[in-house]
């Protein structure tokens, strides 16, 4: 009998365009019947009738121009042509099954790479990830920090969480959270400093802000204070570090509701006055359409929406 690898070397197909293959159902029916040497057992395995197996094998025999089975003593025996074809078909189906199983496992497990901003990761996402890891141990989360836009076609990133206007051409987008902005202060600094009863009283303290100092001017305008003068402020590049400076008692921060929620809940910060400034941007999850509905992507998307619902 000619071995499969010898046949493969003799008749190697150099171009996929040159492949001439019969229908897959016929090959599956033939492989099961050849493995069991029984149409009945093949039918049971493939959940079809014996007549269907017989019909599919007959169609395969007609398409290749060779008989594949001899009927002997109420059983089956492979013809010489069937003996040549069987290992090739069996190996091919095994290879396809392995590839599909790998793709399924990759979709449900493995590494999930998420690009996000440093402040959002430190102030909101990372403290909650322990719960995700405990619930979905088969998924390894990798955070890629940065504010720049992601090129999903070239960067090794599955999802991005962005703070912006929500318009990301060519991507699937899911709105996560809106945000409001309001002053926060350390309770120790509040207890030891001048009393704060009006928006003007805030100007007696050092004002902390991130790379958008104009937000303080907008907040004071919302509060009815014109020309507040914030020359004595302290600017820190990342919003989360602004919050840490406020916790340390270095001044009053204009806190972003998403990033200060845990600090307020824990008592490390207190909110001042009841005046909020709606943020110009919101938080969005963004991803390429080709993988948007893959299992591990959907698992993370559903999980993060649950966390947002619980934090309201």
N, C-alpha and C positions, 0 to 999 in steps of 0.2 A: 504494500500500500504506500502511495506517495505521502510523505509527511507534509503537514500544513506549511511549515516554514520553507521547505523545499519548493512547494508550489508557489508560495508568495515570492520567492526569489526568481522563479522562472517567469512569472507573469505579473511582475510589479507594475502597478499603474502609476505612471509619472505625473499625470494631470488629472485633477478631480473631474474635469470636463469629460474624460474618457470613461468614467464609471458607468456601467450599465447594470443596474440592479433591479430585480423584481420587487413587487410590493412587500413591505415589511411583515404584514400579516401572514403571508405565505411562508416567509422565512421563519417566523416564530412558531407557526404550526409544524413545520418540518423539524425544527430543532427539538421541540418537545416530544414529537412522535419518535424521532431518532433516539433521543435519550431514554425514553421509556420502552421503545420498540412496541408501542401500543397507541392506536388512535384513541381508544377509550380513555386511557390515563392522561394522554395529552389534552383531551377535551375537558376532563375534570380539572386539570391544572389551569387551563386558560378560561374556564367558565363558559365554554361554548358546547355545542352538540358534537357528537362523533361525526355526523354528516358534514358539519361545517369544517372540521379538521380535514376530512377526506377531500372536500371540495377545494380547500385552500392548497393542500399538497398537490392535487391534480393540476391546479392552475399554475403552481410553481414548476411542476414537471413539464407542462406544455410550454411555459415561457423559456425554459432552458433547453428543451428538446431532449431530455433524458429521463428515464424512469429512475426513481430514487429508492423505492422499496420493492421487495418481492414479498408476496403473501405466502407464508408457509405455515402449515399446521395451526391455523387460526391466529397466527402471530405475524410479526413483521421481521424482515431482514434487509439490511441496507444493501443496495446494489453497489458495485465498485464506484459508480459516480456518486452515490449517496455517501459512501465512505470518504470520498474526497471533499465533498461539500460540508459534511457535518462539522468537523473541527473548525473550519473557517467561520461558519455561521455561529457556532457556539462561542468562539472567542470574540467575534464581533459584537454579539449581544451582551456578553459579559463586560466588554470594554465600554459599551454605551451605558449599561446599568451603573458601572462604577463612576463614570463621568457625571451622570445625573445625580447619583447619591452624593458625590462630592459637592456639586453645585447646591443641592438641597441643604447639606450640612453647613456650607459656607454662608448661605442665606440666613440660616437660623442660629448660627454661632460664629465664633471667630472674633476678629477685631473690628470694632466700630470706632472710626476716627471722626471726631467732631471738632470743627474749628469754631472758636468762640473768643470773646474779648476777655482780657485778664480780669477786669473788674466784675463782670458777670459770673465768671467761673469761680472766683474767690468769694464773692459776696452772696451768690445764690446757688449755683449748680453744684460745686464740689461738696458742700456740707450735706447735700441730699443724695450724692452718688453711692454712699455706702448702702442705702436701701435698695438701689437698683442692682448693685453687685450681689447682694444677698438674695434677691429674688430671681436674678437671671445670671447664674454663675457661668453659663456657657458662653456669655458675651463679654469680651474684654474691651473696656472703654479706654480710648486714647484721646486725650485732649490736646489739640494743636492751638496754641495761643497766638493771637494777632488780630489786628483791626482791619487788615487789608482784605479786599474782596478775593474770594476763592475761585480759581479756575478748575472746575470739577473735571474737565477733560484731561488735565495734566497733573494737578495736585492729588496726592493720595489722601483724599478727604471724602467721607461719605455724606456728612451733613454739616451745615454751618448755622450758628445762631448769631443773628445780627441785630444791631440797634440802628434803625434807619426808617426811611419812609415807606418801605414795604414793596418797592418796585424793583424786581430782580429779573430782568428779561432772560428767557430761556430756562428758567428754573421753576420748580414747584415751590410754593410758598405757603406757610401756615402761620397765621397770627398767633402769638403767644400771650403777650401782656402789654397793656398800656401802662403809663407811668405818670405820676404827679411828683412835684418837687416842693419841699417845704424845709424850714430850718430845723436842725437838730443840735443838741448840746449834751455834753456829759453832765449827769446829775451833780457830780462833785463841783464842776466849774460853775454850774448854775447856782449852787448853794453858796459858793464863796464869792461870786461876782455881783455886780450891780443887778438889781431886780429887773425883770423883763415883763412889762405890762403892755407895751405898744410896739409896733414895728420899729419906731425910731430908737427904742432902747437897745435893739440888736447892734446898732452902730457903735455902741460902747465896747464891743468885743472885736477881736480879730475875726475876720470873715475868711472862711476856707472855701476854696472852689477848685474844680478841675480845669480842663483846658477851655471851658466855656464860661468865662467870668461874667459875660453879659447876662447869664441867668439870674445873677443877684440883682442886676438893674431891672430885669423883667419882673422879678418877685416883688421888689420894692414898689415898682409901678402898680402891680396888682394890689399891693397893700395900701396904696394911696400916698406913698412917699416919693416926692420928686427930687431929683438931683441928690441922691443919698451920699455920694462920695465914698467909694470903697478902695481908696488908694492904699490903705493899711492892710490889705488882704494878703493871704498866703495862697499861692497857686501851686497845686500838685498835679502832675500829669494824669494819674489814674484815679478814677472815681472811688475805687475801693480804698486807696491809700488816704484819700480825703476823709473817708469815714473813720479810718483808723486814727487819723490825727484828731478828729473830733472826740473819739472815745478816750484818747490820751489827754484830753483837756486843753488842746492847743487853740481852740476857738470854736466858732459856730459854723457848721457846715450846712450847705444847701443840699439836703439829703434827697436822693432819688428813692422813691417808695419801694421799688423792687430790691434795691441793694441794702436799705436800712431796716427792713422789716424784722429780721432776726435780731439785730442789735437793740431795737426798741422792745421787742418781746422779751429779751433777756434782761432788760433794765440797764444796759450799758449806755443807752442814749435815750433822751426824752424829746418829744416833739414840742416845738415852740409855736404858740398861737394857732389859730385855726384858719390859716390862709394858705392855699395851695396854688401852685402854678402848673397848669397842664403842660406836659412835655411835648416837644415838637415831634419826637420820634416814638417808636414802639419797638418791642422785641418780636423778631420773626425767626422761624425755622425755615431754612432754605436748603434745597437739594436738587440733584439732577433728576429729570423725569424717568430716566431709564432704571433707576433703582428705588424710586420713591415708595413703591409698595412692596418691596422685599420684606420678608418677615422681620429681620432684626431691625430694619429701619422703622417699620410700623410699631414694633415693640417699644422702641425708645420714644417714638413720637407719642404713643398713647400714654406711656409712663410719665413723660414730662407734662402732659396735659393734666394728668391726675394730680401731680404735685402742685400745679398752678391752682387747680380747683380747691385743693386742701388748704392752700395758703391764703385764700380769700377770706 
